[in-house]
Amino acid sequence: MEQKFAAQLYTLREELKKEGIRPVFKKLKEMGWAGVQISALPKDYDPKEVALALEENKLKAAGMHTPLKRLQSDLDNVLKEVDLYGTKDIICPFLSNELRNESGYREVKETLNRVAKQAPGYRISYHNHAFEFDNEIDEQNALRYILNPYNGNEILAEIDVFWVKKSGRDPVEFIYPYANRMPIIHLKDMTNDERQTFAEVGEGVIDFVPILQWGEANGIEWYAVEQDVCERNPYDCLQTSLTNLKNLSKQINDEM
């Protein structure tokens, strides 16, 4: 399982600007990560430099977060970029406010399915936050609507367990419908206080053991760790999350 743990680069967005891509990747490899999820790179980044940083540190790419507008207007270059990184996973990570309504969600679902048909051999996923739970479409919340595994829907899930918990739902129960339809899952924890803000994995209220057990039984290829806001050095936060995840994976293996 340890070879499935990836650091989501959004956690280190400021470090990427200040230190550069290759130094950040080097630190992540030294920390013990098996992969990184491509996201939040500096605006003027060179994809060839990213590919070099992956290669020289023997890190794998756990997919790439790509804005919806780029998928609509620059798909050919997106495909060339993920090919360069050695991944087939392309994830829509966020929606602007104007799309957070019934007509917007219908448009997003139609667009992502069209992209999936235009890019055979690649996997198109959708990453949630909490706002999708605020709208109901066809008698289900907007996230269920987008990811509904029926009627030829080709959109795969990238569930973020923090935001599911934030919405008041049980992350383990919520992910059940996406067995073998979720190659990557997002792990982040929630503080055990009234703030309910971001915490290192294993330091908050979310029980990750059943999530990891479910993932191993249902097709998870990457566990991507993201911490949107860190209350101490982001590298230290990622190190704590990785250490805790490795301990949890050993616990699960010992019980098997």
PyMOL commands that set and color helices and strands:
alter all, ss='L'
color gray80, all
select helices_A, chain A and resi 2-4+9-19+21-31+47-56+68-73+75-85+97-99+102-118+131-134+142-147+161-166+171-178+209-217+234-255
alter helices_A, ss='H'
color red, helices_A
select strands_A, chain A and resi 5-8+35-38+60-65+89-92+123-127+136-137+140-141+156-158+184-187+189-190+198-199+222-225
alter strands_A, ss='S'
color yellow, strands_A
deselect
rebuild
show_as cartoon
